[in-house]
C-alpha cells in the first residue's frame, strides 16, 4: 500500500513521495510527514549481510512508494559511489562501546553528504515523474555543512539552480571557504548579516511568498529545498541508523534484538528525528540521546515541555548546532499530538508570534524515547583532549558535544546499554577549535598549517575536500542584510 505525505499543519493537504520531494515545503508552511511509519520488512539478520546501498534500497523503498525499483536503485547507485572514501560509506569505529558512526566520508566531509548525495537524483526523478516543466531553484539556509553539501550535490545538475544563504561570521573558516570556492554556473552563495535562524526564517518567508511564487512561475522557475525540511533529505538519513545496527550485529558486538542507544549532536533536529523514524520502524533502539551545545533550547524543551527561543544566541565552536529554531522538531510535535495538524499549527503559530510554546502533559509523555542534555564550550574542549589522550582518536567539536553529553547520561542514569555516537563531521572541518582543545600552543598557526599539524598527530590523511580548497579561488562574494534575501534571489535569477 502506497504511503502518502501530509502537511503537519493541514490534514487535507496530501502528496505522493515524489510530489513532496519536489515541493520541499507544503503550501501552508507545514512539513510533509508520511501518513504512517512503515515497519522493516527484512530481518535484522538479513540486513546485517547487506552493503550500504542494499540497506538504503530496503529502507527507501518503504517510504518512496511511487518510485519504481529501477528509479530508486539508479538514485542510490549514483549517490553512494566513489564520492565516498570508504566502501562502507558509513563505518562504525571502535572495538567497544561507545562506538563512533562516522558520517563524514563523503565529498564535503560532513554528515550532510549522506542525504545530499542522493537528493539531486531523487529530485530530478521526481520532476520527470510529475512532468515538471519549470527549472527547479533550490533555496537553502545553512549553519555550515548543508550549504557545501547541497552546492556540491546540485552543481551543474541540468534543470536546477541553487542559492545558499549562510550567516556571515557564523561558520568555521573551512566551512566558509568550501562554500565560497564552489564551482558551477548554477550555484550562488550569499552571506547574510544575521545568524542561522535569520537565514532559515528568511528562506521560509520566501517559500511562503505567493506573489514571488507567481513571479517565479511566470519566468519558468519553481522553488524547492535541500534543507532537512525536505522529506527527500530526511528519509535517506534513516538508512545509516539501520546500517550501523546491522554492522554491530554482523561483527557480533551486539546480540540479535539487543537495544542500543544513539547519541546525536543536534541542531535542526533532522538527524535525530531520522533515528526516531528508525526506532518506529522496529530498529531496537533504547534511547535517542539529544546533545546540545550552549544553545540548549532542545535540552530545556525535553526537560520542561516548553520550547522557548527567546534567549541569547550563542556563537560556539560547534556552529552547525548554533540554532534556536529547530525546524524538524515540528514533525515530532505533530506525532506527539496524535498526528493532529490543528494542534501543531496552533503551536507553530505561537512560536512564530511569541517565540514560545508549551506542549500538553500527554504530549510530553510521548517523548520518553528521548533524553536531552548539553555540553558547555569547556566540556566540549575537554572531551576532545581526553579522548585523544586516552586512545589517540580525534573527533570534531560537534561529535565532542555528543561524547560529553553521553558521559552525563551514563552518570545520571547508570544505563549500561551499548551506545553509538553519531559523528557528524571530520575534525579537519573544524581544525582550529579541535587543535586549540588539544594544545592552545597551536594558536599562532594559520588554518592550513593547523591542517598539516592535525595530520601529523592523528595519522589520518588530509581529506581531498580540504586539499582542494587550499589554493582555490573565491568565486562567491555576495553579502546582504537579512531583509534583502529575496532581492538577492531575484538578482541571481535576473527577475524584474
C-alpha positions in Angstrom: 0.0 0.0 0.0 1.4 3.4 -1.0 2.5 5.9 1.6 1.2 9.4 1.2 2.6 12.5 2.8 0.6 15.0 4.8 1.3 18.5 5.9 1.9 18.9 9.6 -0.4 22.0 9.5 -3.4 20.8 7.4 -4.7 17.3 7.2 -6.3 17.8 3.9 -3.0 18.6 2.1 -1.5 15.3 0.7 1.2 14.4 -1.7 3.0 11.4 -3.1 6.6 10.9 -2.2 7.8 12.5 -5.5 5.5 15.4 -5.1 6.6 16.1 -1.5 10.3 15.9 -2.6 9.7 18.3 -5.4 7.8 20.8 -3.3 10.1 20.6 -0.3 7.6 22.5 1.9 3.8 22.3 1.9 1.9 25.3 0.6 0.6 26.1 4.1 4.1 26.3 5.5 3.9 22.8 7.1 6.3 20.0 6.7 5.5 16.8 4.8 5.3 13.6 7.0 4.4 10.0 6.0 0.9 9.1 6.8 2.3 6.1 8.6 5.8 4.8 9.6 6.4 1.5 7.7 7.8 -1.4 9.6 11.1 -3.1 8.5 10.2 -5.9 6.1 13.7 -7.5 6.2 15.0 -9.2 9.3 18.0 -7.7 11.2 19.9 -10.8 10.3 19.3 -10.2 6.6 20.2 -6.5 6.9 23.4 -7.5 8.7 24.6 -9.2 5.5 23.9 -6.2 3.2 26.0 -3.4 1.8 25.1 0.3 2.5 23.5 0.6 -1.0 21.4 -2.5 -0.3 20.2 -1.3 3.1 19.5 2.1 1.5 17.2 0.4 -1.0 15.4 -1.7 1.6 14.6 1.4 3.7 13.8 4.0 1.0 11.5 1.6 -1.0 9.2 1.6 2.1 8.8 5.4 2.0 9.2 6.4 -1.6 6.5 4.1 -2.8 5.8 5.9 -6.1 9.4 5.3 -7.3 10.0 2.2 -9.4 12.7 -0.2 -8.3 14.8 0.8 -11.2 14.4 4.6 -10.5 15.3 4.2 -6.8 18.3 1.9 -7.4 19.5 4.4 -10.0 19.4 7.2 -7.5 21.1 5.1 -4.8 23.8 3.8 -7.2 24.8 7.3 -8.3 24.7 8.7 -4.8 26.9 6.3 -2.9 29.8 5.8 -5.2 33.4 6.9 -5.3 32.5 10.3 -3.8 32.9 8.4 -0.5 36.4 7.5 0.5 35.4 4.1 2.0 33.4 1.3 0.6 31.5 1.1 3.9 30.1 4.6 3.3 29.3 5.0 7.0 31.7 2.9 9.1 31.2 2.1 12.8 34.6 2.7 14.5 35.7 1.2 17.8 36.0 -2.2 19.5 33.8 -1.4 22.5 31.0 1.0 23.5 30.7 3.8 22.8 31.2 3.3 19.1 31.5 6.1 16.6 29.3 6.1 13.5 31.5 8.1 11.1 29.2 10.0 8.7 31.9 12.2 7.2 33.5 10.1 4.4 31.7 11.9 1.6 32.9 14.7 -0.7 32.4 17.5 1.8 33.4 15.6 5.0 30.2 16.1 6.9 27.1 14.0 7.5 25.0 16.1 5.2 26.7 14.2 2.3 24.7 11.1 3.4 21.4 12.7 2.2 22.6 15.4 -0.2 24.4 13.0 -2.4 21.1 11.4 -3.3 18.7 14.3 -3.1 19.6 15.8 -6.6 18.8 12.3 -8.2 15.6 12.0 -6.2 14.6 15.5 -7.2 15.3 15.2 -10.9 13.5 11.8 -11.0 10.5 13.4 -9.1 10.5 16.3 -11.6 10.3 13.8 -14.5 7.6 11.7 -12.8 5.4 14.8 -12.3 6.2 16.3 -15.7 7.5 19.5 -14.1 8.4 22.0 -16.9 9.9 24.7 -14.7 13.5 24.9 -13.7 14.0 23.9 -10.1 15.6 26.5 -7.8 16.9 25.0 -4.6 16.7 27.6 -1.8 18.6 26.6 1.3 19.8 28.1 4.6 22.9 26.6 6.2 24.6 26.7 9.6 27.7 25.5 7.8 27.5 21.9 6.5 24.3 21.7 4.5 25.4 24.6 2.2 28.5 23.0 0.8 27.0 19.5 0.6 23.9 20.9 -1.3 26.1 23.0 -3.6 28.3 20.0 -4.4 25.3 17.8 -5.0 23.5 20.2 -7.3 26.4 21.9 -9.1 26.0 21.6 -12.9 22.8 19.4 -12.5 20.7 20.2 -15.5 17.4 21.8 -14.8 18.4 23.2 -11.4 19.8 26.3 -9.8 20.8 26.5 -6.2 21.0 29.5 -3.8 22.6 29.0 -0.3 22.3 31.6 2.5 24.7 31.3 5.4 25.4 33.6 8.5 28.5 35.7 7.7 30.9 35.2 10.7 28.7 32.3 11.9 30.5 29.3 10.3 34.1 28.0 10.6 36.8 29.3 8.2 37.0 25.9 6.4 33.2 25.7 6.1 33.1 29.2 4.6 35.9 28.6 2.1 34.3 25.3 1.0 31.2 27.3 0.0 32.8 30.3 -1.4 35.1 28.3 -3.8 32.2 26.2 -5.2 32.3 25.9 -9.0 29.2 25.8 -11.1 27.3 28.4 -13.1 24.0 27.3 -11.5 25.4 27.9 -7.9 25.1 31.1 -5.8 26.3 31.7 -2.2 25.1 34.6 -0.1 26.4 35.6 3.4 23.9 37.4 5.5 24.3 39.9 8.3 22.5 37.7 10.9 22.5 34.3 12.4 21.3 30.9 11.1 17.8 31.4 12.4 17.6 34.6 10.5 18.7 32.8 7.3 16.2 29.9 7.9 13.3 32.3 8.6 14.2 34.3 5.5 14.1 31.2 3.3 10.8 30.1 4.8 9.3 33.6 4.2 10.4 33.4 0.5 8.8 30.0 0.2 5.6 31.3 1.6 5.5 34.5 -0.5 2.7 33.8 -3.0 3.4 36.9 -5.1 7.0 35.8 -5.5 5.9 32.3 -6.4 3.8 33.7 -9.2 6.7 35.8 -10.5 8.9 32.7 -10.4 6.3 30.6 -12.3 6.0 33.3 -15.0 9.7 33.1 -15.5 9.8 29.3 -15.7 11.1 28.6 -12.2 9.8 26.8 -9.1 11.3 26.6 -5.6 12.3 23.5 -3.7 14.5 23.0 -0.6 17.6 21.0 0.2 17.3 21.5 4.0 16.1 18.6 6.1 12.6 20.1 5.9 12.6 18.2 2.6 11.4 14.6 3.1 13.9 13.6 0.4 16.7 14.8 2.8 15.2 13.2 5.9 14.4 9.6 4.8 18.0 8.8 3.5 19.2 9.6 7.0 17.1 6.8 8.4 19.4 4.4 6.5 22.6 4.9 8.5 20.9 4.1 11.8 19.8 0.7 10.4 23.1 0.1 8.8 25.0 1.0 12.0 23.0 -1.6 13.9 23.5 -4.1 11.2 27.3 -3.6 11.2 27.4 -4.2 15.0 25.3 -7.3 14.6 27.4 -8.7 11.8 30.6 -8.1 13.9 28.9 -9.8 16.9 29.4 -6.7 19.0 25.7 -7.0 19.9 23.2 -9.8 20.0 20.1 -10.1 17.8 17.4 -7.7 19.1 19.7 -6.1 21.7 18.6 -2.5 22.3 21.3 0.2 21.9 21.5 3.9 22.4 22.3 6.5 19.7 23.9 9.8 20.8 23.2 12.6 18.3 24.7 16.2 18.2 21.5 18.1 17.4 20.7 21.5 15.9 17.8 21.5 13.4 16.5 18.1 14.7 16.6 16.3 11.4 19.4 13.8 12.2 17.9 12.6 15.5 14.4 12.5 14.0 15.7 10.1 11.4 16.8 7.9 14.3 13.3 8.1 15.8 11.8 7.0 12.5 14.3 4.1 12.5 13.1 3.1 16.0 9.4 3.4 14.9 10.2 1.0 12.0 11.3 -1.6 14.5 15.1 -1.0 15.0 16.0 -2.0 18.6 16.8 1.4 20.0 16.6 2.1 23.7 17.3 5.9 23.9 17.9 8.6 21.5 20.2 11.0 23.3 19.8 14.6 22.1 23.1 16.5 22.6 23.0 20.3 22.5 25.7 23.0 22.9 25.3 26.2 24.8 22.3 27.0 22.5 20.4 24.5 24.7 16.8 25.2 23.6 16.2 21.5 23.0 17.6 20.4 26.3 15.2 22.8 28.0 12.4 21.5 25.9 12.9 17.9 26.8 13.3 18.9 30.5 10.2 21.1 30.7 7.9 20.6 27.7 8.3 24.3 26.9 10.1 25.4 23.7 11.4 29.0 24.1 13.6 30.6 21.5 13.5 34.0 23.4 17.1 33.8 24.6 20.6 34.9 23.7 22.0 33.3 20.5 25.5 31.9 21.4 28.3 31.5 18.8 30.1 28.3 19.7 32.9 26.1 18.3 30.2 23.7 17.1 28.5 26.2 14.7 26.3 23.7 12.9 24.4 23.4 16.1 24.1 27.1 16.7 20.3 27.1 16.2 17.4 28.3 18.3 14.6 27.3 15.9 14.8 23.5 15.3 12.6 23.2 12.3 12.3 19.4 12.2 11.0 19.3 15.8 7.7 20.2 14.2 7.4 16.7 12.8 7.8 15.2 16.3 5.4 17.7 17.8 2.8 16.7 15.2 3.4 13.0 16.1 3.1 13.5 19.8 -0.1 15.5 19.3 -1.7 12.3 17.8 -1.0 13.5 14.3 -3.2 16.5 14.9 -2.4 19.2 12.3 -4.7 21.7 14.1 -2.8 21.3 17.4 0.5 21.5 15.7 -0.4 24.5 13.6 -1.6 26.3 16.8 1.8 25.7 18.5 3.8 26.7 15.4 1.8 29.9 15.2 2.6 30.6 18.8 6.3 30.0 18.1 6.2 32.4 15.1 4.3 35.2 17.0 5.6 34.9 20.6 8.8 32.7 20.2 7.5 30.2 22.7 5.0 27.3 23.1 4.3 24.6 25.7 3.1 21.1 24.9 0.5 19.3 27.0 1.2 16.7 29.7 0.0 13.9 27.4 2.3 15.1 24.6 5.3 15.3 27.0 4.6 11.6 27.9 5.2 10.7 24.3 8.8 11.9 24.5 10.2 9.1 26.6 12.3 7.8 23.7 14.5 10.9 24.1 17.0 12.1 26.7 18.3 15.7 26.4 21.4 17.4 27.8 24.1 19.8 26.7 27.8 20.5 26.8 29.5 23.8 27.5 32.4 25.1 25.4 34.8 24.0 28.1 33.3 20.5 28.4 33.4 20.1 24.6 37.1 21.0 24.5 37.9 18.7 27.4 36.1 15.8 25.7 38.3 16.3 22.6 41.5 16.3 24.7 40.5 13.5 27.0 39.6 11.1 24.2 42.8 12.0 22.3 44.9 11.3 25.4 43.1 8.0 26.1 43.2 6.4 22.7 44.5 8.8 20.1 41.1 9.2 18.4 40.4 12.9 17.4 36.8 14.0 17.0 35.4 17.2 15.8 33.6 19.7 18.1 30.1 18.5 17.3 30.9 14.9 18.0 32.6 16.1 21.2 29.4 17.7 22.3 27.7 14.3 21.9 30.6 12.5 23.7 30.3 14.8 26.6 26.5 14.5 26.9 26.8 10.7 26.7 29.1 10.8 29.7 26.5 12.8 31.6 23.7 10.4 30.5 25.6 7.4 31.9 26.4 9.1 35.1 22.8 10.3 35.6 21.0 7.1 34.6 23.6 4.3 35.1 22.4 2.8 31.8 24.9 0.3 30.6 23.3 -0.2 27.2 25.8 -0.1 24.3 25.9 3.2 22.6 26.8 4.6 19.2 27.9 8.2 19.0 26.9 9.8 15.7 30.0 11.5 14.4 28.7 14.2 12.1 31.9 15.9 10.8 35.6 15.3 10.2 37.9 17.1 12.7 39.5 18.7 9.6 36.4 20.8 9.1 36.9 22.5 12.5 40.7 22.3 12.7 41.3 25.4 14.8 38.8 24.6 17.5 40.0 21.0 17.6 43.7 21.8 17.8 43.1 24.6 20.4 41.4 21.9 22.6 44.4 19.6 22.3 47.1 22.3 22.8 46.5 26.1 23.0 50.1 26.5 21.7 48.8 25.9 18.2 47.0 29.2 18.2 49.7 31.1 16.2 49.5 28.7 13.2 47.4 29.5 10.1 44.3 27.5 9.2 46.1 25.3 6.7 49.3 24.9 8.9 46.9 23.5 11.5 45.5 21.1 8.9 49.1 19.8 8.4 49.7 19.5 12.1 46.4 17.6 12.6 47.5 15.1 10.0 50.8 14.5 12.0 49.2 13.9 15.3 46.1 12.0 14.1 47.7 9.8 11.5 44.6 10.4 9.4 45.3 11.6 5.8 44.1 15.1 4.9 40.8 14.7 3.1 40.6 15.7 -0.6 37.9 18.2 0.4 40.4 20.1 2.3 43.3 19.8 -0.1 41.2 21.2 -3.0 40.3 24.4 -1.2 43.9 25.3 -0.1 44.6 27.5 -3.1 41.1 27.6 -4.6 39.9 30.9 -6.0 37.0 32.6 -4.2 34.1 32.5 -6.6 31.2 33.9 -4.5 31.4 37.2 -2.6 27.8 38.4 -2.2 26.8 39.6 1.2 23.4 41.1 2.1 21.3 42.1 5.1 18.8 39.5 6.3 16.0 41.8 5.0 17.5 41.7 1.5 17.4 37.9 0.9 14.6 38.0 -1.6 16.4 40.7 -3.6 19.5 38.5 -3.7 17.5 35.6 -5.2 15.9 38.0 -7.8 19.3 39.3 -8.8 20.7 35.8 -9.3 17.8 34.7 -11.4 17.6 38.0 -13.2 14.0 38.6 -12.3 12.4 42.0 -12.7 
